[in-house]
Amino acid sequence: EVAASQIVQEVVDVAICDSQQCGECGIQSDGCQKVFGLTLSAGGLPGLPAEVIWTQDGGATFDDTNITTLGANEDPNAMACVGANLVVVSEDDEALHYAPIANILLGTESWTRVATGFVATKGPLDIFSLGRTFTWIVGEGGYIYFSADITGGVTVQSAGSVTVNDLQSVHGFDTLNLVAVGNLNTILVTRNGGSTWSLVTGPTALAGINLNVVWMRGADEWLIGSASGRLFYTRNGGSTWTEKTFPGSGAGQVRDIQFATNNVGYMAHDTAAPVGRILRTTNGGQSWYVLPEGTLTMPDNDRFNALAACEEDPNLVYGGGLGANAIDGIMVKAN
């Protein structure tokens, strides 16, 4: 467990915003040093806004900072590294909030709220970015937003005409091929960067079930995790689906999937107890085993909402979620 003294609320997202860098090019890093966790607001009176928990030394030390542009009763939903900025989206606030990553690490950041382009009652629920000029945000009512510059806001790519179901997760294989999933087994795909989105029939076994997460391993190979604790994959763009069972599947929820490489990936799953677990695959998702290996045990927790795997080190993953007995949040580091 890490950052225990900084975390007082549930962690809803985790991100690694780093790249390999030599000392002559800037601050030396192996690409896995700068890690961020996103917590809910404290609410109440006087209340505290949501926080970003961060480390710039690979988890040796942590610090925290308030997202000052979010109110004490406004919760964030997700975050992403977008160019030089850390971007947080909030359904409650129906806006995005950003601050320069370098300034956060220096403790001098100033947060900026951007609501331009967001539609009332169609707030953002998840964000995915492939760089400064390619960012997608999905939200309530089947809305999908795109931004070529998050400082200037977003534009609507799909205005709930394909589905009216809330979209919970979006991921892309490249700037053309992306998939969004959401409530009631909803799956949308685009092959042209979002100019058009179309419905894909989900697994029959998940009819009426909410989908929490999607990960694209290829243009036609996707994995989806459900609120019924089941994992499915397709290798033909959704024409057919196959269930991939794992220890404990069919109970609780699959909340996140993150791959560090094409072979090594991680999955957040919680049992009905509830107990949060992190599973690992080393063969592209064909088999999964529960971490940690050996005789060690996972710190007590209720669930992991989000994972962050480092592309530069497939043996490193962070998890964030709800602490034991729903008292506070939790972050863990595995390596």
C-alpha positions in Angstrom: 0.0 0.0 0.0 1.2 3.5 -0.8 0.1 7.1 -0.1 -1.9 6.0 2.9 -1.4 9.2 4.8 -2.4 11.4 1.8 -5.6 9.4 0.8 -8.8 10.2 2.7 -11.4 9.5 0.0 -12.0 6.7 -2.5 -9.6 6.6 -5.5 -11.5 6.6 -8.8 -8.7 6.7 -11.3 -4.9 6.1 -11.6 -2.5 7.3 -14.4 1.2 7.2 -15.2 2.2 10.3 -17.0 5.9 9.8 -17.8 8.3 8.8 -20.5 11.9 7.5 -20.6 14.3 10.4 -20.3 18.1 10.8 -19.9 19.5 13.2 -17.5 20.9 15.4 -20.3 17.4 15.7 -21.8 15.7 16.7 -18.6 14.8 15.1 -15.3 16.1 11.5 -15.6 13.3 8.9 -15.6 12.7 5.2 -16.5 9.2 6.2 -17.7 7.4 4.9 -14.6 8.2 7.6 -12.0 5.3 10.1 -12.3 2.1 8.5 -11.1 -1.2 10.2 -10.2 -4.3 9.1 -8.3 -7.7 10.8 -8.4 -9.9 10.9 -5.4 -13.5 11.8 -4.7 -14.4 15.0 -2.9 -14.9 14.9 0.9 -18.3 16.8 0.6 -20.2 17.9 3.7 -19.4 21.1 5.6 -17.0 22.8 5.2 -16.1 20.0 2.8 -13.0 19.5 0.6 -12.7 19.3 -3.2 -11.4 16.2 -5.0 -7.7 15.6 -4.8 -4.9 14.4 -7.0 -2.4 12.2 -5.2 1.0 12.1 -6.9 4.6 10.8 -6.9 7.5 11.8 -9.0 9.9 9.2 -7.6 8.2 5.9 -8.4 6.2 5.8 -5.2 9.0 6.4 -2.7 7.2 9.6 -1.6 3.7 11.0 -2.3 2.0 14.3 -2.1 -1.5 15.6 -2.7 -3.2 18.7 -4.1 -6.8 19.9 -4.3 -8.5 20.3 -7.7 -9.5 23.9 -6.8 -11.9 24.3 -9.7 -14.2 21.5 -8.5 -16.7 22.2 -5.7 -16.7 20.4 -2.4 -19.7 18.4 -3.5 -18.6 17.8 -7.1 -16.9 14.4 -7.8 -14.5 13.7 -10.6 -15.0 10.6 -12.8 -11.8 10.0 -14.6 -8.5 11.5 -15.7 -5.9 11.2 -18.5 -2.5 12.5 -19.5 -3.1 14.9 -22.4 0.1 16.3 -23.8 1.7 18.3 -21.0 -1.5 18.5 -19.0 -3.3 16.3 -16.5 -7.0 16.4 -17.4 -9.9 15.5 -15.0 -13.5 15.1 -16.2 -16.5 15.5 -13.9 -20.1 14.4 -14.6 -21.3 16.5 -11.6 -19.7 19.6 -13.0 -20.3 18.8 -16.7 -16.8 20.0 -17.5 -13.1 19.2 -17.7 -10.4 20.5 -15.5 -6.7 20.7 -16.3 -3.3 21.7 -14.9 0.2 21.4 -16.3 1.8 18.2 -15.0 5.2 19.9 -14.5 3.5 22.5 -12.2 1.6 19.8 -10.2 4.9 18.2 -9.5 6.4 21.5 -8.4 3.3 22.4 -6.3 2.7 25.5 -8.2 -0.2 24.4 -10.5 -3.3 26.5 -11.2 -6.3 24.5 -12.3 -8.5 25.6 -15.2 -12.1 24.6 -15.8 -13.4 24.2 -19.3 -17.1 23.6 -20.1 -17.1 24.7 -23.7 -18.8 22.1 -25.9 -20.3 20.0 -23.1 -24.1 19.6 -23.2 -26.3 20.0 -20.1 -27.3 16.6 -18.5 -24.8 14.8 -20.8 -21.8 15.0 -18.5 -18.5 13.2 -19.0 -17.9 9.8 -17.5 -14.6 8.6 -19.0 -11.7 10.1 -21.0 -9.1 8.5 -23.4 -6.2 10.4 -25.1 -3.6 9.5 -27.7 -1.7 12.8 -27.3 -2.3 16.5 -27.2 -4.5 16.6 -30.3 -6.5 13.4 -30.0 -8.8 13.1 -27.0 -12.2 11.4 -26.7 -14.6 11.7 -23.8 -17.8 9.6 -23.4 -20.7 10.4 -21.1 -24.3 10.3 -20.2 -27.0 9.7 -22.7 -24.7 8.1 -25.3 -22.8 11.3 -25.9 -19.3 11.2 -27.3 -17.1 14.3 -27.3 -13.8 14.9 -29.1 -11.1 17.5 -28.5 -8.1 18.5 -30.5 -7.1 21.0 -27.8 -8.5 20.4 -24.3 -7.8 24.0 -23.4 -10.4 25.1 -25.9 -13.1 22.6 -25.0 -14.8 19.8 -26.8 -17.1 19.2 -29.8 -19.8 16.6 -30.0 -19.1 13.5 -32.2 -22.2 11.6 -31.3 -25.2 13.3 -29.7 -27.0 10.3 -28.4 -28.4 9.3 -31.8 -26.7 5.9 -31.8 -27.6 5.0 -28.2 -29.2 6.9 -25.2 -27.4 4.6 -22.7 -24.7 6.1 -20.5 -21.2 5.2 -21.8 -18.8 4.2 -19.1 -15.5 3.5 -20.9 -13.6 4.4 -24.1 -10.4 3.0 -25.5 -8.6 3.2 -28.9 -6.1 1.1 -30.7 -5.1 4.1 -32.8 -6.5 7.5 -33.9 -9.0 5.8 -36.2 -10.2 2.7 -34.4 -11.9 3.2 -31.0 -14.6 1.4 -29.0 -16.9 2.8 -26.3 -19.0 0.6 -23.9 -21.7 1.4 -21.4 -24.9 0.5 -19.7 -27.2 -2.4 -20.9 -24.5 -4.1 -22.9 -24.0 -1.1 -25.2 -21.0 -1.2 -27.5 -20.1 1.4 -30.1 -17.2 1.4 -32.6 -15.7 3.9 -35.0 -13.3 3.2 -37.8 -12.7 6.8 -38.8 -11.7 8.5 -35.5 -15.2 9.3 -34.5 -16.7 10.9 -37.7 -19.2 8.1 -37.5 -20.1 5.7 -34.6 -22.1 2.5 -35.0 -23.6 -0.1 -32.7 -22.1 -3.5 -32.2 -24.1 -6.4 -30.7 -22.6 -7.4 -27.4 -22.4 -10.9 -25.9 -25.8 -12.5 -25.6 -24.9 -13.6 -22.0 -24.5 -9.9 -21.0 -27.9 -8.8 -22.3 -29.2 -6.1 -19.9 -25.9 -6.0 -18.1 -23.8 -2.8 -17.7 -20.3 -2.8 -19.3 -17.6 -1.1 -17.2 -14.5 -1.2 -19.3 -13.1 -1.9 -22.8 -9.6 -2.5 -24.0 -8.5 -2.7 -27.6 -5.6 -5.1 -28.2 -6.0 -4.6 -32.0 -8.3 -3.0 -34.4 -10.6 -6.1 -34.2 -9.5 -7.6 -30.9 -11.2 -6.2 -27.9 -11.8 -7.2 -24.3 -14.8 -6.0 -22.3 -15.5 -6.3 -18.5 -18.9 -6.3 -17.1 -20.8 -5.4 -13.9 -21.6 -9.1 -13.5 -18.0 -10.0 -13.1 -17.5 -11.5 -16.5 -14.8 -11.0 -19.2 -15.5 -11.4 -22.9 -13.3 -10.9 -26.0 -13.7 -10.7 -29.7 -11.2 -11.1 -32.5 -13.4 -10.1 -35.3 -14.7 -6.7 -34.4 -17.7 -7.9 -32.4 -19.1 -10.3 -34.9 -18.7 -13.1 -32.3 -17.8 -13.1 -28.6 -16.1 -15.6 -26.4 -16.1 -15.6 -22.6 -12.7 -15.9 -20.8 -13.2 -17.3 -17.4 -10.8 -16.5 -14.6 -10.5 -17.3 -10.9 -13.7 -15.8 -9.3 -15.4 -14.8 -12.6 -19.1 -14.5 -12.7 -19.4 -12.7 -9.4 -18.7 -9.1 -8.3 -17.5 -6.7 -11.1 -14.7 -6.3 -13.6 -13.9 -2.6 -13.2 -10.7 -2.0 -15.2 -8.3 -3.6 -17.8 -4.9 -2.3 -18.6 -2.2 -3.8 -20.7 1.5 -2.8 -20.4 2.5 -4.7 -23.5 0.7 -6.8 -26.0 1.1 -9.8 -23.8 1.2 -8.5 -20.2 -2.0 -7.0 -18.8 -3.9 -6.5 -15.6 -7.5 -6.6 -14.5 -9.3 -5.1 -11.5 -12.0 -7.5 -10.2 -13.9 -7.5 -6.9 -15.8 -10.4 -5.4 -19.3 -10.2 -3.9 -17.8 -10.1 -0.4 -16.6 -7.4 -1.4 -12.8 -7.8 -1.8 -10.8 -6.1 -4.5 -8.3 -8.1 -6.5 -5.8 -7.5 -9.3 -5.2 -10.3 -11.8 -2.4 -10.6 -14.3 -2.0 -12.1 -17.7 1.2 -12.8 -19.6 -0.3 -14.3 -22.7 -2.5 -11.6 -24.0 -5.5 -12.4 -21.9 -5.8 -16.1 -22.5 -5.2 -16.9 -18.9 -5.3 -14.8 -15.7 -4.0 -15.3 -12.2 -4.6 -13.4 -9.0 -1.8 -11.2 -7.6 0.3 -11.2 -5.5 2.3 -14.3 -6.4 3.9 -16.4 -3.7 3.0 -16.1 0.0 2.3 -12.3 0.1 -1.2 -10.9 0.5 -3.1 -8.0 -0.9 -3.7 -5.1 1.4 -7.3 -5.2 2.7 -9.7 -3.3 0.5 -13.3 -3.3 -0.9 -12.5 -2.8 -4.5 -10.0 -1.5 -7.1 -11.7 1.0 -9.5 -8.7 1.7 -11.7 -5.3 0.4 -12.7 -2.2 2.0 -14.3 0.3 -0.3 -16.0 3.7 1.1 -17.1 4.6 0.4 -20.8 8.3 0.7 -19.9 8.1 -2.0 -17.2 5.4 -4.6 -17.6 6.1 -5.9 -14.1 4.9 -2.7 -12.5 1.2 -1.8 -11.9 -0.6 0.6 -9.6 -4.2 0.2 -8.4 -6.6 2.6 -6.8 -10.0 2.1 -5.2 -12.0 1.9 -2.0 -10.4 0.9 1.3 -11.5 -1.8 3.6 -15.0 -1.3 5.1 -15.5 1.7 2.8 -13.7 3.9 5.3 -11.3 5.7 2.9 -9.4 5.2 -0.4 -6.5 3.0 -1.2 -3.6 2.9 -3.6 -1.2 -0.1 -4.1 1.9 -0.6 -6.0 3.0 -4.1 -7.4 6.3 -4.9 -8.9 
